Amino acid sequence: MDGETVLVIGSALLDVRGTSDHMITSGKHQLGHINNHVSGVARNIAENLARLEVETVLLSAVADDDIGQHLLTQSTRSGVDCSHVLRVHGARNACTLTIKNTAGTTLATVDDYSIMEYLDSDYLIEHESLFRDASLIVMDTTLTEDALETLVELATRYKVRICADPTSPLLAGKLCKYIPNLYLIVPNASETVSLCSLDEPATDRESATKIARQLVSMGADIAVVTLGDIGLAYADPSGGGYIRAVQTEVIDPTGAGDALSGAIIFGILNDVPVDEALRLGVTAASLTLASEETVLPELSQELLYDELSV
């Protein structure tokens, strides 16, 4: 690796989930249970990398309050360097609120990323030395347009590869003009619609492989299109392929995609072949699916290789 660290840039948030004990009726109070987890696509990827013994620095923004401190404390305990995270007085922490019915089906999700406006171009330029020293940059799309542009400019200046997670179908379109600048992009099927100007998302191996190849033709070095419990398709300039998902009991799907991205990036950093890096990713995702936690606390290099899918 040319640099010493992986620089991860994007959201750190509180993920609040409410599940009703009964059929939900509009406008009525519902009994159920509510829990919350430390989350955020960038933060989750950073924690996965840190647990895999990768030196990881997070650039993000949190409120200067108890919840913001909780986000930082939990991330730091996992091994992520949060010393450069911006603390914003009077702001709201980034948050995702999800409502589910008794069957576990998501009825609505509300995302609040307004605090990310403070993670602006000036903030990134102030941390230019971190770009210079990075072996790889990972970003999500909760960044503002100006911050994305500055990130790409700094990465280009120091010739650092960029890996991107489109984050959500609503935000994925921000990456369209930057696809030629990306070393790795890992969208799910829904996110590819705005990325590739599609009429409908991939639904099977054939359509996902076609879209992965399209992303490579648009300039990405490696494109991975995930299809949930079906598996994933991938492409790079030398070809591509398909990897089946590992069948496992699903306790909670939250964070599985971030585990996938983190383990793929771990493989890339260690110069393993692309298909092996993807198998590492699929393995990490399956382990996370079987956990109640957003990031598997037991994740390690040893566990990942012991459970490696073939």
Residue pairs with C-beta under 8 A, 6 or more apart in sequence:
1 135
1 136
1 269
2 135
2 160
3 132
3 133
3 134
3 135
3 136
3 160
4 55
4 133
4 134
4 135
5 55
5 56
5 57
5 81
5 130
5 133
5 134
5 135
6 46
6 49
6 54
6 55
6 56
6 57
6 134
6 135
6 136
6 137
6 138
6 265
6 269
7 57
7 59
7 130
7 131
7 134
7 136
7 137
7 138
7 160
8 42
8 43
8 45
8 46
8 49
8 56
8 57
8 58
8 59
8 80
8 137
8 138
8 139
9 42
9 58
9 59
9 60
9 119
9 124
9 137
9 138
9 139
9 140
9 143
9 151
10 40
10 41
10 42
10 43
10 59
10 60
10 116
10 138
10 139
10 140
10 141
10 142
10 143
10 165
10 167
11 40
11 41
11 42
11 43
11 60
11 94
11 113
11 116
11 140
11 142
11 167
12 38
12 39
12 40
12 42
12 43
12 58
12 60
12 61
12 62
12 71
12 72
12 75
12 85
12 94
13 39
13 40
13 43
13 71
13 93
13 94
13 95
13 96
13 113
14 36
14 37
14 38
14 39
14 67
14 70
14 71
14 93
14 94
14 95
14 96
15 36
15 37
15 38
15 39
15 40
15 95
15 96
15 98
15 254
15 294
16 34
16 35
16 36
16 95
16 96
16 97
16 98
17 34
17 35
17 36
17 37
17 97
17 98
17 100
17 254
18 32
18 33
18 34
18 97
18 98
18 99
18 100
19 32
19 33
19 34
19 99
19 100
19 101
19 102
19 104
20 30
20 31
20 32
20 99
20 100
20 101
20 102
21 30
21 31
21 32
21 33
21 102
22 30
22 31
22 32
22 102
23 101
23 102
24 30
24 99
24 101
24 107
37 254
37 293
37 294
38 70
38 71
38 74
38 75
38 294
39 96
39 254
39 255
39 294
40 60
40 71
40 94
40 140
40 142
41 140
41 142
41 165
41 167
41 258
42 58
42 60
42 138
42 139
42 140
42 142
42 165
43 58
43 60
43 71
43 75
43 80
44 255
44 258
44 259
44 262
44 294
44 295
45 138
45 140
45 165
45 258
45 261
45 262
45 265
46 56
46 58
46 75
46 80
46 138
47 75
47 78
47 79
47 80
47 262
47 295
48 258
48 259
48 261
48 262
48 263
48 266
48 284
48 295
48 299
49 56
49 138
49 262
49 265
49 266
50 56
50 78
50 79
50 80
51 78
51 79
51 295
51 296
51 297
51 299
51 300
52 262
52 263
52 266
52 299
52 300
52 301
52 304
53 300
53 301
54 265
54 266
54 269
55 81
56 79
56 80
56 81
57 80
57 81
57 84
57 130
57 134
58 75
58 80
58 81
58 82
58 84
58 85
59 84
59 85
59 86
59 119
59 123
59 124
59 127
59 130
60 82
60 85
60 86
60 119
61 85
61 86
61 87
61 88
61 91
61 94
61 115
61 116
61 118
61 119
62 68
62 69
62 71
62 72
62 85
62 86
62 87
62 88
62 93
62 94
62 115
63 87
63 88
63 89
63 90
63 91
63 92
63 93
63 115
64 87
64 88
64 89
64 90
64 91
65 93
67 93
68 87
68 88
68 93
71 93
72 82
72 85
75 82
76 82
78 295
84 127
84 130
86 118
86 119
86 123
88 115
88 118
91 114
91 115
91 118
92 112
92 114
92 115
93 115
94 112
94 113
94 114
94 115
94 116
94 142
95 111
95 112
96 109
96 110
96 111
96 112
97 109
97 110
97 111
97 112
98 106
98 108
98 109
99 106
99 107
99 108
99 109
100 106
100 107
101 107
111 168
111 170
113 142
116 142
116 143
116 144
116 147
117 144
119 143
119 144
119 147
120 144
120 146
120 147
121 146
121 147
121 149
121 150
123 147
124 131
124 147
124 150
124 151
124 154
125 150
125 154
128 154
131 137
131 154
131 155
131 157
131 158
131 160
132 158
134 158
134 160
135 160
135 269
136 160
136 161
136 162
136 163
136 183
136 265
136 268
136 269
137 151
137 155
137 160
137 161
137 162
137 163
138 162
138 163
138 164
138 165
138 261
138 265
139 148
139 151
139 162
139 163
139 164
139 165
140 164
140 165
140 166
140 167
141 148
141 164
141 165
141 166
141 167
141 168
141 171
141 172
141 174
141 175
142 167
142 171
143 151
143 174
145 174
148 174
148 178
151 162
152 162
152 178
152 181
155 161
155 162
155 181
156 181
161 183
161 184
161 221
162 178
162 181
162 182
162 183
162 184
163 182
163 183
163 184
163 185
163 186
163 261
163 265
163 268
164 175
164 178
164 182
164 184
164 185
164 186
165 185
165 186
165 187
165 257
165 258
165 261
166 172
166 175
166 185
166 186
166 187
166 188
166 191
166 195
167 191
168 191
169 190
169 191
169 193
169 194
172 187
172 191
172 192
172 193
172 194
172 195
173 194
173 195
175 182
175 185
175 195
176 194
176 195
179 185
179 195
179 215
179 218
179 219
179 220
180 218
180 219
180 220
181 219
182 219
182 220
182 221
183 220
183 221
183 222
183 268
184 220
184 221
184 222
184 223
184 224
184 264
184 265
184 268
185 195
185 215
185 220
185 222
185 223
185 224
186 224
186 226
186 257
186 260
186 261
186 264
187 195
187 215
187 223
187 224
187 225
187 226
188 225
188 226
188 227
188 228
188 257
189 201
189 202
189 203
189 208
189 225
189 226
189 227
189 228
190 201
192 198
192 201
192 202
192 211
192 215
192 225
193 199
193 200
193 201
195 215
196 211
196 214
196 215
196 218
198 211
202 208
202 210
202 211
202 225
202 227
202 233
203 227
204 227
204 230
205 227
205 230
205 231
205 233
205 242
208 225
208 227
208 232
208 233
208 242
209 225
209 233
209 235
209 240
209 241
209 242
211 223
211 225
211 233
212 223
212 224
212 225
212 233
212 234
212 235
212 240
213 223
213 235
213 240
214 223
215 223
215 225
215 235
216 222
216 223
216 235
216 236
216 237
216 240
221 236
221 237
222 234
222 235
222 236
222 268
222 274
223 234
223 235
223 236
224 232
224 233
224 234
224 264
224 278
224 281
225 232
225 233
225 234
226 232
226 257
226 260
227 233
227 245
228 245
229 245
229 247
230 244
230 245
231 242
231 243
231 244
231 245
231 282
232 242
232 243
232 245
232 260
232 278
232 281
232 282
233 240
233 241
233 242
234 240
234 241
234 242
234 243
234 274
234 275
234 278
236 274
241 275
243 275
243 278
243 279
243 282
243 309
244 282
245 282
245 285
245 286
246 282
246 283
246 285
246 286
246 309
248 286
248 287
248 289
248 290
249 289
249 290
250 289
250 290
251 289
251 290
251 291
251 292
252 289
252 291
252 292
252 293
252 294
253 289
254 294
255 288
255 293
255 294
255 295
256 285
256 286
256 288
256 289
257 285
258 288
258 294
258 295
259 281
259 284
259 285
259 287
259 288
259 295
259 296
259 299
260 281
260 282
260 284
260 285
261 281
262 281
262 284
263 277
263 280
263 281
263 283
263 284
263 285
263 304
264 277
264 278
264 280
264 281
266 277
266 280
266 304
267 276
267 277
267 278
267 280
267 281
268 277
272 280
279 308
279 309
279 310
280 304
280 308
282 309
283 304
283 307
283 308
283 309
284 296
284 299
284 304
286 307
286 309
287 296
287 299
287 303
287 304
287 307
288 294
288 295
288 296
288 299
291 297
